[in-house]
Amino acid sequence: MPDAPSPKDAAEAALLAESRDTVLSYADLCTAGSEAAARLAAEALDHGLREVRAAEATAAARGSARHPSRLPRVPLLLTAVRTTAAAWEEAGQGHELDGDLRRWLHSDRAARYAGPPPGRPLALRGLRDMQAADAELLWLADVEALPTAVVARRLGLDPATVSDELAQVREVFRDRCRRGHVDAPPSAGCRAYARLLDAVTRSPGADIPDDLSHHLTTCPDCAEAAACLRPHGTGLPAALASGVLGWGGHAYLERRRRAAEARLAAGRPGPADDGPAAAPDGTRRARLVRAGLLATAVLVSLLALTVSLMPFGATAEDAAAPAGTVDGRAATVPSPPSAHPASPAGPETPPETLPTAPTSTGATPATPATPAAAAQSTDPDPDPEPQGTATPTARAEDPPPRDPAACTVRYDLAGQWPDGFQAAVSVTTGSALDSWQVAWTFPDGQRVDRMWDATPAQDGSRVTATAADYNRSVPAGSTLTFGFLATWHDGNTPPHDFTLNGRDCA
């Protein structure tokens, strides 16, 4: 990475050490290569650090007056990546950026962040309206997915009470979002649902009325508010990441979660959060884990090699003794037990028809009585599969019956514009569900950008929508509904191959 900005004190040095990994992670999403990502991250850190200094100078000048509306330090550095990327695009360096980001920079969604504050995303406004320390706590715990002990150490909080403080901060964020949405709905059509949305989202297990659910599938602003107004739902981290970053919020959130899981697996709770005394201990734990995995792999490989060299049905003790003998005496080799009933195409050979093993005189064994035994005696490397099982041909002739469709699905395209569209999915299930996942395949490479009433995940052209906390349970014969915003380029053919919890939908 190019030279990072020089900190002016220990606090800035700590901020740069803690934030370099997060800034580089988002810069990597925004660029077309690792070299460009390193340069974008360095420029963004320099730009963001100047903004942090200016914000802190403004806060110090105001003294005890109301805090200025600004982002906490880590989100501010991340938005500096997006701002720097926009400057690259204007300066003719757009070829180094991700193609989807370049299209987003020229869309109305990007212009929303530069427009008047009331038109900006609700999560962004709510976070800016909080005290800096509270907003920092919320971002580090919910978006960066750091353990509460690490968050407490980084922010100088009491580890014993940080969980309670986090719960209070989530309620403060909800209150800020409620003021921004319920007290000033974005449109006249939302005004009728604003109070109802506030009431429903206060109770984690409350059912959403059908008319409100339909409204959420067609109104992105109210769907965004629904995620922000549920402080304990899984949609809050996604609403924060998407609302603050604008582009790539879901992808960045997934990266941070995977990084947190990797650190926990390696025995490190957080990046640059372990003190000097804790670092060697974490290194030793990681080395022990790697050594244990290597030893296990070697043992498994040796065991597999030993088994592959033994005759079928033999044990390790059998391999140590001469073949066909028991305590030095000739013995009849029994047939291994079959795990499946015999089929007409391959009847199981009775034990008494198998040949006896050669004696110590070295005489050639008699010709086997059955074709199967003959094949086994002439093949120097016999097939280890058990004899007498059903053949593939028999299975092909009698395929298992297909399960009936688990659901019926309806896909509605609510609106479409040059580079994006809005759609709703309604799934009717024949059986009661405790939780659900709906998956489908996009034929033209469409990409989901934001989703409400479900949590999205996308792998290539395959999209999976997972139930939110408040709509997991679905009675038999009922319909679950969710909506999303997505982008398209060369075509926008409706999706296909819908499944509900892994079973095909009609």
Rosetta blueprint (number, residue, H / E / L):
1 M L
2 P L
3 D L
4 A L
5 P L
6 S L
7 P L
8 K L
9 D L
10 A H
11 A H
12 E H
13 A H
14 A H
15 L H
16 L H
17 A H
18 E H
19 S H
20 R H
21 D H
22 T H
23 V H
24 L H
25 S H
26 Y H
27 A H
28 D H
29 L H
30 C H
31 T E
32 A L
33 G L
34 S H
35 E H
36 A H
37 A H
38 A H
39 R H
40 L H
41 A H
42 A H
43 E H
44 A H
45 L H
46 D H
47 H H
48 G H
49 L H
50 R H
51 E H
52 V H
53 R H
54 A H
55 A H
56 E H
57 A H
58 T H
59 A H
60 A H
61 A H
62 R H
63 G L
64 S L
65 A L
66 R L
67 H L
68 P L
69 S L
70 R L
71 L L
72 P L
73 R H
74 V H
75 P H
76 L H
77 L H
78 L H
79 T H
80 A H
81 V H
82 R H
83 T H
84 T H
85 A H
86 A H
87 A H
88 W H
89 E H
90 E H
91 A L
92 G L
93 Q L
94 G H
95 H H
96 E H
97 L E
98 D L
99 G H
100 D H
101 L H
102 R H
103 R H
104 W H
105 L H
106 H L
107 S L
108 D H
109 R H
110 A H
111 A H
112 R H
113 Y H
114 A H
115 G L
116 P L
117 P H
118 P H
119 G H
120 R L
121 P L
122 L H
123 A H
124 L H
125 R H
126 G H
127 L H
128 R H
129 D L
130 M L
131 Q L
132 A H
133 A H
134 D H
135 A H
136 E H
137 L H
138 L H
139 W H
140 L H
141 A H
142 D H
143 V L
144 E L
145 A L
146 L L
147 P L
148 T H
149 A H
150 V H
151 V H
152 A H
153 R H
154 R H
155 L H
156 G L
157 L L
158 D L
159 P L
160 A L
161 T L
162 V H
163 S H
164 D H
165 E H
166 L H
167 A H
168 Q H
169 V H
170 R H
171 E H
172 V H
173 F H
174 R H
175 D H
176 R H
177 C H
178 R H
179 R H
180 G H
181 H H
182 V L
183 D L
184 A L
185 P L
186 P L
187 S L
188 A H
189 G H
190 C H
191 R H
192 A H
193 Y H
194 A H
195 R H
196 L H
197 L H
198 D H
199 A H
200 V H
201 T H
202 R H
203 S L
204 P L
205 G L
206 A L
207 D L
208 I L
209 P L
210 D H
211 D H
212 L H
213 S H
214 H H
215 H H
216 L H
217 T H
218 T H
219 C L
220 P H
221 D H
222 C H
223 A H
224 E H
225 A H
226 A H
227 A H
228 C H
229 L L
230 R L
231 P L
232 H L
233 G L
234 T L
235 G H
236 L H
237 P H
238 A H
239 A H
240 L H
241 A H
242 S H
243 G H
244 V H
245 L H
246 G L
247 W L
248 G L
249 G H
250 H H
251 A H
252 Y H
253 L H
254 E H
255 R H
256 R H
257 R H
258 R H
259 A H
260 A H
261 E H
262 A H
263 R H
264 L H
265 A H
266 A L
267 G L
268 R L
269 P L
270 G L
271 P L
272 A L
273 D L
274 D L
275 G L
276 P L
277 A L
278 A H
279 A H
280 P H
281 D H
282 G H
283 T H
284 R H
285 R H
286 A H
287 R H
288 L H
289 V H
290 R H
291 A H
292 G H
293 L H
294 L H
295 A H
296 T H
297 A H
298 V H
299 L H
300 V H
301 S H
302 L H
303 L H
304 A H
305 L H
306 T H
307 V H
308 S H
309 L H
310 M L
311 P L
312 F L
313 G L
314 A L
315 T L
316 A H
317 E H
318 D H
319 A H
320 A H
321 A L
322 P L
323 A L
324 G L
325 T E
326 V E
327 D L
328 G L
329 R E
330 A E
331 A L
332 T E
333 V L
334 P L
335 S L
336 P L
337 P L
338 S L
339 A L
340 H L
341 P L
342 A L
343 S E
344 P L
345 A L
346 G E
347 P L
348 E L
349 T L
350 P L
351 P H
352 E H
353 T H
354 L L
355 P L
356 T E
357 A L
358 P L
359 T L
360 S L
361 T L
362 G L
363 A L
364 T L
365 P L
366 A L
367 T L
368 P L
369 A L
370 T L
371 P H
372 A H
373 A H
374 A H
375 A H
376 Q H
377 S H
378 T H
379 D L
380 P L
381 D L
382 P L
383 D L
384 P L
385 E L
386 P L
387 Q L
388 G L
389 T L
390 A L
391 T L
392 P H
393 T H
394 A H
395 R H
396 A H
397 E H
398 D L
399 P L
400 P L
401 P L
402 R L
403 D L
404 P L
405 A L
406 A L
407 C E
408 T E
409 V E
410 R E
411 Y E
412 D E
413 L E
414 A E
415 G E
416 Q E
417 W E
418 P L
419 D L
420 G E
421 F E
422 Q E
423 A E
424 A E
425 V E
426 S E
427 V E
428 T E
429 T E
430 G L
431 S L
432 A L
433 L E
434 D L
435 S L
436 W L
437 Q E
438 V E
439 A E
440 W E
441 T E
442 F L
443 P L
444 D L
445 G L
446 Q L
447 R E
448 V E
449 D E
450 R E
451 M E
452 W E
453 D L
454 A E
455 T E
456 P E
457 A E
458 Q E
459 D E
460 G L
461 S L
462 R E
463 V E
464 T E
465 A E
466 T E
467 A E
468 A L
469 D H
470 Y H
471 N H
472 R L
473 S L
474 V E
475 P L
476 A L
477 G L
478 S L
479 T E
480 L E
481 T E
482 F E
483 G E
484 F E
485 L E
486 A E
487 T E
488 W L
489 H L
490 D L
491 G L
492 N L
493 T L
494 P L
495 P L
496 H E
497 D E
498 F E
499 T E
500 L E
501 N L
502 G L
503 R E
504 D E
505 C E
506 A L
